[in-house]
Amino acid sequence: MHFIRETQVRNQYVYREQLKSNAQRGKYFLKVDMEHLNAFDDPLVTAFRNNPNSYIKVFEEAVETIYRNDYYDESNMDMEPAPKF
Protein backbone atom coordinates (compact mmCIF):
# COMPACT_ATOMS: atom_id res chain seq x y z
CA MET A 1 0.00 0.00 0.00
CA HIS A 2 2.86 2.33 0.78
CA PHE A 3 4.30 1.86 -2.73
CA ILE A 4 0.97 2.69 -4.38
CA ARG A 5 0.24 5.69 -2.18
CA GLU A 6 3.73 7.21 -2.00
CA THR A 7 5.65 6.57 -5.24
CA GLN A 8 6.45 9.86 -6.95
CA VAL A 9 7.89 10.76 -10.32
CA ARG A 10 8.69 14.43 -10.89
CA ASN A 11 6.78 15.37 -7.72
CA GLN A 12 3.64 13.58 -8.88
CA TYR A 13 2.08 10.62 -7.05
CA VAL A 14 2.01 8.30 -10.05
CA TYR A 15 -0.10 5.39 -8.79
CA ARG A 16 -2.31 7.36 -6.45
CA GLU A 17 -3.35 9.62 -9.33
CA GLN A 18 -3.65 6.77 -11.83
CA LEU A 19 -5.91 4.82 -9.47
CA LYS A 20 -8.11 7.84 -8.81
CA SER A 21 -8.41 8.74 -12.49
CA ASN A 22 -9.12 5.16 -13.58
CA ALA A 23 -11.71 4.58 -10.84
CA GLN A 24 -13.56 7.78 -11.69
CA ARG A 25 -13.90 6.48 -15.26
CA GLY A 26 -15.03 3.01 -14.15
CA LYS A 27 -11.73 1.39 -15.14
CA TYR A 28 -10.48 -0.82 -12.34
CA PHE A 29 -6.83 -1.49 -13.06
CA LEU A 30 -3.44 -0.09 -12.18
CA LYS A 31 -0.43 -0.28 -14.48
CA VAL A 32 2.80 -0.54 -12.46
CA ASP A 33 6.24 0.19 -13.89
CA MET A 34 8.64 -2.46 -12.57
CA GLU A 35 11.46 0.11 -12.56
CA HIS A 36 9.49 2.13 -10.00
CA LEU A 37 9.00 -0.99 -7.91
CA ASN A 38 12.69 -1.82 -8.23
CA ALA A 39 13.65 1.66 -7.02
CA PHE A 40 11.20 1.31 -4.12
CA ASP A 41 12.24 -2.17 -2.93
CA ASP A 42 14.71 -4.28 -4.91
CA PRO A 43 14.18 -7.49 -2.85
CA LEU A 44 10.43 -7.16 -3.41
CA VAL A 45 10.99 -7.21 -7.18
CA THR A 46 13.02 -10.41 -6.86
CA ALA A 47 10.31 -12.02 -4.73
CA PHE A 48 7.65 -10.80 -7.17
CA ARG A 49 9.47 -12.34 -10.13
CA ASN A 50 9.99 -15.63 -8.27
CA ASN A 51 6.36 -15.95 -7.19
CA PRO A 52 4.23 -13.59 -9.31
CA ASN A 53 0.83 -15.15 -8.53
CA SER A 54 1.18 -14.56 -4.80
CA TYR A 55 2.44 -11.01 -5.18
CA ILE A 56 -0.18 -10.06 -7.76
CA LYS A 57 -2.82 -11.06 -5.18
CA VAL A 58 -1.13 -8.89 -2.55
CA PHE A 59 -1.04 -5.91 -4.93
CA GLU A 60 -4.68 -6.42 -5.94
CA GLU A 61 -5.76 -6.48 -2.30
CA ALA A 62 -3.75 -3.33 -1.57
CA VAL A 63 -5.26 -1.50 -4.55
CA GLU A 64 -8.78 -2.57 -3.56
CA THR A 65 -8.23 -1.36 0.01
CA ILE A 66 -6.86 2.00 -1.14
CA TYR A 67 -9.75 2.39 -3.56
CA ARG A 68 -12.37 1.68 -0.88
CA ASN A 69 -10.71 3.90 1.73
CA ASP A 70 -9.49 6.80 -0.40
CA TYR A 71 -11.49 7.05 -3.61
CA TYR A 72 -14.84 5.30 -3.51
CA ASP A 73 -17.64 7.83 -3.51
CA GLU A 74 -21.00 6.25 -2.74
CA SER A 75 -22.80 9.26 -4.19
CA ASN A 76 -21.20 8.58 -7.60
CA MET A 77 -23.44 5.95 -9.18
CA ASP A 78 -20.75 5.13 -11.78
CA MET A 79 -18.30 3.91 -9.14
CA GLU A 80 -18.47 0.32 -7.97
CA PRO A 81 -18.40 -0.29 -4.20
CA ALA A 82 -16.06 -3.29 -4.42
CA PRO A 83 -14.55 -3.81 -7.89
CA LYS A 84 -11.91 -6.42 -8.61
CA PHE A 85 -8.61 -5.05 -9.83
N, C-alpha and C positions, 0 to 999 in steps of 0.2 A: 504494500500500500504506500509505503514511503517513496518508493521509486516512482510510482504513478503520480502521486501528489506533488513531489518536489523536484523532479528532473527539469532543468532549465537549459535552454539553448538561446543564446543572445538575449538573456533576461526575460525569456518567455517560458511559462510553464507548459511545455510541449504536450504532455499526456493529459494533464488536467483540462487544458483548453480543447484538445481533440475530443475527449470524452464528453465534455459539455456540449460542444457543437454537434457531434454525432447524435447524442441522445435527444437533443432538441429537434432534430430532423427525423427521429424515429429509426436511426441506424445504430444498432447495438453491437459495435465492434471497436477495437482499439488496435491500431497498427504500431508495433514497437520496433524501433531500430536497435538491432543487437549491439551496435557500437555504443549506443547510449547505456545499455545495460552493462556492457563490458566496462565502461568508464565508472559506472556506479558501483559494481561489485563483480570483479573478475572471477572469483570462485563460484559465484552464482551462475555465471554463464557456463562454466565447465559443468556444473551439476545439471543445468538445464539441457545442455547438449547430450549428456549421458543418460538422462531420464526425462525426455521432453513431455511425455504424457502426464506425469505427475506434476511437473512444474506448470504446464499449461492450465491444469485444474486450479492450482494455487493462484495463478494470475487471474483466471476467470472469476474466482471467488472474490479476490481483492477488488477487481473492477466492479463487480456487482455490488459489493458493500459500499464502495465509494459512490457509485451511482445513486443507490438508495439513500445514503446519508447526506450527500452533498448536492445532488442535481435533480432528483425526482421531485416533480411539482404536481401534486395531486389535482390542482385546479386546471392543469393542462391536459385536456382529454387525449391529445396525441401521444403522450408519454405513457409507456407501460410501467406498471408498479413493480414488476419483477421480471425484466427480460433476461434472456440467456445471452451471454456474450461469447 
